[in-house]
Amino acid sequence: MNAEVQLNSTYDRHNAPPIKIDLHPTQRFVSTITQPYFYREDIEQPVYKLRDPALRNAPTTPPALAVWAEYNYMGARVTIGRVVHEGPQPVEIVPGVSLGLSSHAQVLPPEEPSVHLTTKIRATTSVQALGGVMLFVENGKSNRKIIANNLPSESKTSKATEESVAFTIDRNKLPGQSSVLQAVVTEYHKDYTEGYRAVGYNGIPSTNFYTPATDRIVPVDLKLPAKHKLAYLPGTGDAVPEALASIGLAATVLTVADLTPTKLAQYDTIILGVRTYAAHPDLHGAPTQALLDYAKSGGNVVVQYQTGEFTAADAPYPLAVGNAAERVIDETDPVQLLAPDSTLLTTPNKITPADFDNWIEERGHGFLRSYDDHYTALTETHDPGDPPQRGGLVTVQLGKGRWTYCAYALYRQLPEAVPGAFRLFVNLINP
């Protein structure tokens, strides 16, 4: 629809003729939702695909709605455009329902009788009115096995912006092998199977990031340590504490100020998150010494991958973290066990090369370039054509306790429910 608008603008005071503007929207509301024009199926896909090849190299996804105006001014035809927006944010087209799950992948130990999940739903209509959330096992679109259909624990009949629905799925309802659970909400005969959240930085328009409402369940032969009072010092960020909690190993989150002899003595194992020495410059010195003294007194210290900020002064004996050369990129590279009888590879889980199958993204980085003879290297792996990398997992008996450095990317594997990574990590934290 075109509209001709007569404007009595400030140009009149310059004795200019009135401007005639023809308004015509160049984009209309369509069923396509506003989302990035690039995507990938999963984190294993090395490059993104394009929803529209014409948008290749575009700086951003085109706005959902823009209005263009053409006007004649003193014989000249001028075209101007404006993105339809609300405040600094362009208007977006979003689904009627956003559906998310509390987990996207989790392991299922043999003694665990059920799987626990929580769905979060954002909609203009209450979940009660929508008929609840359906959960089914995805064995291909033509073979869906419905296993649950739940409503919120509290009845809600009014409109709600966000609601939660909890599920407890008995183990015997799941296939014996790995399975994918799919959540579905139906509104007006349309199924919604994914959710979105805004991502971006302050000061620039955000975009919506979409994720499927699925949870991959992976059975794992996993034995847990008898003593497992754990503490965790986060580094630059990882999901290891959440992954440990999913198998019943809750870890207390510490700060550098908590690294005192009295505080540390409460725990069986202290775990340092990835790049802790980069994230906490104040970790050097007295806090690190407290960790070493804790190990000498019988404690168990596990240090995950570090960068150059981690020096020989932060370890029991001399070592040096490698640079870009000391890493293993191919997650399928074979791993050799150099000390298969080591406690870390036998208790409580017997680790074999098969535990390094089905890894994602990489084997690890931050391998040690060199280390003192006091350390025992437990594994060796390398990319084709590269020299052997034995600095990925080293350990040393320290007084009555133990100190271990692990550069393998367990922090990537645990959130993706890689069974062997859970088995190995449990062994590392076994006091």
C-alpha positions in Angstrom: 0.0 0.0 0.0 1.4 3.4 -1.0 0.5 6.6 0.9 1.1 10.2 -0.3 1.8 12.5 2.6 1.8 16.3 2.4 4.3 17.7 4.9 4.4 21.3 6.0 8.0 21.2 7.1 10.6 23.7 8.1 11.6 24.0 4.5 8.7 26.5 4.1 10.7 29.2 5.8 13.2 28.9 3.0 10.4 29.4 0.5 10.8 25.8 -0.7 7.8 24.0 -2.1 6.2 21.4 0.2 7.6 17.9 0.1 5.5 15.1 -1.3 6.4 11.6 0.2 5.3 8.2 -1.1 5.6 5.7 1.8 5.9 2.0 1.0 7.2 -0.8 3.3 9.7 -2.9 1.4 9.3 -5.9 3.8 6.1 -7.2 5.3 5.5 -9.4 8.3 6.0 -13.1 7.3 6.2 -16.4 9.1 10.0 -16.4 9.1 11.3 -15.6 12.6 14.1 -13.2 13.2 17.3 -15.2 13.7 20.9 -15.2 12.6 21.3 -16.0 8.9 24.1 -18.5 9.7 23.9 -21.7 11.8 25.5 -25.0 12.5 23.9 -28.3 13.4 26.2 -28.9 16.5 29.5 -27.9 17.9 31.3 -30.6 15.9 30.4 -28.8 12.6 33.6 -26.7 11.8 31.9 -24.1 9.6 28.5 -22.4 9.6 25.8 -22.9 7.0 23.7 -20.1 5.5 20.0 -19.9 5.6 20.2 -17.6 2.6 23.3 -17.7 0.4 22.6 -14.2 -0.7 23.5 -13.0 2.8 27.0 -14.4 2.7 29.4 -11.8 4.3 26.5 -9.6 5.4 27.5 -7.7 8.6 24.2 -8.8 10.3 20.8 -10.3 9.7 18.6 -7.8 7.9 15.9 -6.2 10.1 12.5 -7.8 10.2 10.7 -4.7 9.0 12.0 -1.5 7.3 10.1 1.4 5.7 11.4 3.3 2.7 10.2 6.7 1.5 10.6 8.4 -1.8 10.0 12.1 -2.2 10.3 14.8 -4.8 12.1 18.0 -3.8 12.4 20.7 -6.4 12.5 18.1 -9.2 14.9 15.7 -7.5 13.7 12.2 -6.5 15.1 11.2 -3.1 14.9 7.8 -1.3 15.3 7.4 2.4 14.8 4.4 4.7 14.3 3.6 8.3 14.4 0.4 10.3 11.2 -0.1 12.4 12.4 -0.2 15.9 11.4 0.0 19.6 14.0 2.1 21.3 17.5 1.0 20.2 16.3 -2.5 19.3 14.9 -3.3 15.8 11.5 -4.9 15.8 11.8 -8.7 15.8 9.5 -11.5 14.7 9.6 -14.2 17.4 7.8 -17.5 17.9 4.7 -17.7 20.0 6.4 -20.0 22.4 10.0 -20.3 23.6 10.8 -23.7 25.1 14.1 -24.7 26.9 15.4 -27.6 29.0 17.6 -27.5 32.1 20.1 -29.8 30.4 21.1 -30.5 26.8 23.2 -33.6 27.5 23.7 -35.8 30.6 25.2 -39.2 31.5 23.1 -41.8 33.3 25.1 -43.9 35.8 23.9 -47.5 36.4 22.6 -46.9 39.9 20.5 -43.8 38.9 16.9 -44.9 38.6 15.6 -41.9 36.7 16.3 -38.7 34.7 15.3 -35.3 36.1 14.5 -32.5 33.7 12.9 -29.1 34.0 11.4 -27.2 31.0 11.1 -23.4 30.9 8.3 -22.0 28.8 7.8 -18.3 27.8 4.5 -17.6 26.1 1.6 -15.2 26.1 -0.7 -18.1 27.0 -0.3 -20.2 30.2 1.1 -23.7 29.9 -2.2 -24.9 31.5 -4.1 -23.4 28.6 -1.7 -24.9 26.1 -2.3 -28.4 27.4 1.1 -28.8 29.1 4.5 -30.0 27.7 5.0 -33.3 25.9 8.3 -35.2 26.2 9.2 -38.0 23.7 12.2 -40.1 22.8 13.4 -39.0 19.3 14.2 -42.1 17.2 13.7 -40.3 13.9 10.6 -38.2 13.0 8.7 -41.2 12.0 9.3 -43.1 15.2 8.6 -40.9 18.2 7.8 -42.6 21.5 5.9 -40.3 23.9 7.0 -40.8 27.5 5.4 -37.9 29.4 2.9 -35.1 29.2 3.1 -32.7 32.2 1.5 -29.5 33.5 3.0 -27.0 36.0 2.9 -28.1 39.6 0.6 -25.2 40.4 -2.5 -24.6 38.3 -2.3 -21.4 36.3 -5.2 -20.1 34.2 -4.1 -16.6 33.6 -1.5 -15.5 31.1 2.1 -16.0 32.1 5.4 -14.8 30.8 7.5 -17.8 32.1 6.6 -21.1 33.6 8.4 -24.3 34.6 7.4 -27.9 34.2 9.4 -30.6 36.0 9.8 -34.2 34.7 11.1 -37.4 36.3 11.5 -40.1 33.7 12.0 -43.7 34.9 15.1 -45.3 33.5 13.1 -48.3 32.2 11.2 -45.9 29.8 14.4 -45.1 28.0 16.2 -47.3 25.4 19.3 -49.0 26.7 21.6 -47.0 24.3 22.0 -43.3 24.0 18.7 -41.5 23.4 17.5 -38.0 22.8 14.5 -36.5 24.6 12.6 -33.8 22.8 10.2 -31.4 24.5 7.2 -30.1 22.6 4.5 -27.5 23.3 1.6 -27.2 20.9 -0.4 -24.0 20.2 -3.1 -23.8 17.5 -1.9 -27.1 16.0 1.7 -25.8 15.7 4.5 -27.6 17.5 7.2 -25.6 19.2 10.4 -27.5 19.9 13.1 -24.8 20.6 13.7 -21.7 22.6 15.6 -18.5 22.2 17.5 -16.0 24.3 18.9 -12.5 23.5 22.7 -12.4 23.1 25.0 -9.4 22.4 26.8 -6.6 24.0 25.7 -3.4 25.8 25.2 -0.5 23.4 24.5 -2.4 20.3 21.3 -4.2 19.2 21.1 -7.8 20.4 20.0 -10.8 18.4 18.2 -14.0 19.4 20.1 -17.2 19.7 18.0 -20.4 19.2 18.6 -23.8 20.7 16.5 -27.0 20.4 14.7 -28.2 23.5 16.5 -31.6 23.5 18.4 -33.6 26.1 20.8 -36.4 25.1 20.9 -39.2 27.7 24.1 -41.3 27.6 24.3 -44.4 29.8 27.7 -44.7 31.5 29.5 -47.4 33.5 30.6 -45.1 36.3 31.7 -45.8 39.8 31.9 -42.9 42.2 34.5 -42.3 45.0 33.6 -43.2 48.5 34.9 -39.8 49.8 33.9 -36.9 47.6 33.8 -33.6 49.6 34.9 -31.3 46.7 35.7 -27.7 46.4 36.2 -25.8 43.1 38.0 -22.6 42.3 36.6 -21.2 39.0 38.9 -19.8 36.4 37.9 -18.0 33.2 34.6 -20.0 33.1 33.5 -23.6 32.6 30.6 -25.9 33.4 32.5 -28.5 35.3 30.7 -28.0 38.7 27.3 -28.4 37.1 28.5 -31.5 35.3 29.8 -33.0 38.6 26.5 -32.1 40.3 24.6 -34.0 37.6 26.2 -37.3 38.9 25.7 -36.4 42.6 29.1 -34.8 43.2 28.4 -31.3 44.5 31.4 -29.0 44.7 31.6 -26.0 46.9 32.7 -22.9 44.9 35.7 -21.1 46.5 37.4 -17.8 46.0 41.1 -17.1 46.3 40.5 -15.7 49.8 39.2 -19.1 50.8 42.5 -20.8 50.1 43.6 -21.0 53.8 44.8 -24.2 55.7 41.7 -24.2 57.9 39.3 -23.8 55.0 41.0 -26.3 52.7 41.2 -29.0 55.4 37.4 -29.4 55.1 37.7 -31.0 51.7 38.9 -34.3 50.1 39.8 -32.7 46.8 40.4 -29.2 45.5 39.8 -28.6 41.8 41.2 -25.6 39.9 39.1 -24.5 36.9 40.6 -23.7 33.5 43.0 -20.8 33.4 42.7 -20.0 37.1 46.1 -18.3 37.1 45.1 -16.1 34.2 41.8 -15.2 35.9 43.3 -14.7 39.4 46.7 -13.0 39.5 46.4 -13.0 43.3 46.5 -16.8 43.2 50.3 -16.8 43.1 52.2 -16.9 46.3 50.5 -17.6 49.6 47.3 -19.1 48.2 49.2 -21.5 45.9 51.5 -22.4 48.8 48.4 -23.2 50.9 47.3 -25.6 48.1 50.7 -27.4 48.1 50.7 -27.6 51.9 47.1 -29.0 51.8 48.4 -31.8 49.4 51.4 -32.6 51.6 48.9 -33.0 54.5 46.9 -35.6 52.6 44.8 -33.6 50.3 44.2 -34.1 46.6 44.8 -31.1 44.2 43.6 -31.3 40.6 44.8 -28.4 38.3 43.0 -28.2 34.9 44.6 -26.6 31.8 46.5 -23.4 32.3 48.3 -20.8 30.2 51.6 -19.0 30.5 50.6 -17.3 33.7 51.0 -20.7 35.4 54.7 -21.0 36.2 57.1 -23.4 38.0 56.6 -21.4 41.2 52.9 -22.5 41.2 53.7 -26.3 41.1 55.4 -28.7 43.5 58.4 -29.2 41.1 59.6 -27.4 38.0 57.5 -27.5 34.9 56.7 -25.3 31.9 53.4 -24.9 30.1 53.8 -25.2 26.4 52.7 -22.8 23.7 50.6 -23.4 20.6 52.8 -26.4 19.7 51.8 -28.3 22.9 48.3 -29.1 22.0 46.4 -31.9 20.3 43.6 -30.7 18.0 42.2 -33.9 16.5 39.8 -35.4 19.0 40.2 -38.8 17.3 44.0 -39.0 17.8 44.8 -42.2 19.7 45.7 -42.0 23.4 48.3 -44.3 24.8 48.3 -45.2 28.5 51.9 -44.9 29.7 51.2 -46.0 33.3 48.0 -48.2 33.1 48.5 -49.5 36.6 48.4 -46.0 38.1 45.7 -45.4 40.7 44.4 -42.5 38.6 43.8 -44.9 35.8 42.4 -47.8 37.8 40.3 -46.5 40.7 37.4 -46.4 41.0 37.1 -46.8 37.2 39.4 -48.9 35.0 40.5 -46.5 32.2 41.3 -47.9 28.8 41.9 -46.2 25.4 38.2 -46.7 24.7 37.5 -44.0 27.2 38.9 -41.5 24.8 36.4 -42.4 22.1 33.6 -40.0 20.9 35.3 -36.9 22.3 34.4 -33.5 20.8 36.4 -30.5 19.5 39.9 -31.5 20.7 42.0 -33.6 22.9 43.4 -30.6 24.8 45.8 -27.7 24.9 48.1 -26.2 27.5 50.1 -29.5 27.5 53.4 -29.2 29.5 56.4 -28.6 27.4 58.7 -29.9 30.1 58.4 -31.3 33.6 60.6 -32.5 36.4 61.4 -36.2 36.9 59.4 -36.3 40.1 56.2 -36.2 37.9 54.7 -39.3 36.3 53.3 -38.9 32.9 50.2 -41.1 32.5 49.3 -40.6 28.8 50.7 -39.8 25.3 48.9 -38.5 22.3 49.7 -36.2 19.3 48.4 -34.9 16.1 49.7 -36.7 12.9 53.2 -35.5 12.1 53.7 -33.8 15.5 56.1 -35.0 18.2 54.7 -37.1 21.1 52.8 -35.1 23.7 53.2 -36.6 27.2 52.5 -33.5 29.2 48.7 -33.8 29.0 48.2 -35.6 32.3 51.0 -35.7 34.9 50.8 -36.4 38.6 53.1 -36.5 41.7 52.8 -37.9 45.2 53.3 -35.0 47.5 53.7 -35.8 51.1 50.6 -37.7 52.2 48.6 -36.4 49.2 48.7 -35.9 45.5 49.0 -33.1 43.0 47.8 -33.6 39.3 47.9 -31.4 36.2 45.4 -32.3 33.4 45.5 -30.4 30.1 42.9 -32.7 28.4 39.8 -30.7 27.6 37.6 -32.5 30.1 35.8 -29.2 30.7 34.5 -29.5 27.1 33.6 -33.2 27.3 31.7 -33.2 30.5 28.9 -30.8 29.4 28.5 -32.9 26.3 28.0 -36.1 28.3 31.1 -37.9 27.0 31.2 -41.1 29.1 35.0 -41.6 29.2 35.6 -38.0 30.3 33.3 -38.6 33.4 35.1 -41.8 34.2 38.5 -40.2 34.0 37.5 -37.0 35.9 36.0 -39.1 38.7 39.3 -41.0 39.0 41.3 -37.7 39.2 39.2 -36.4 42.1 39.2 -39.7 44.0 41.2 -38.9 47.1 
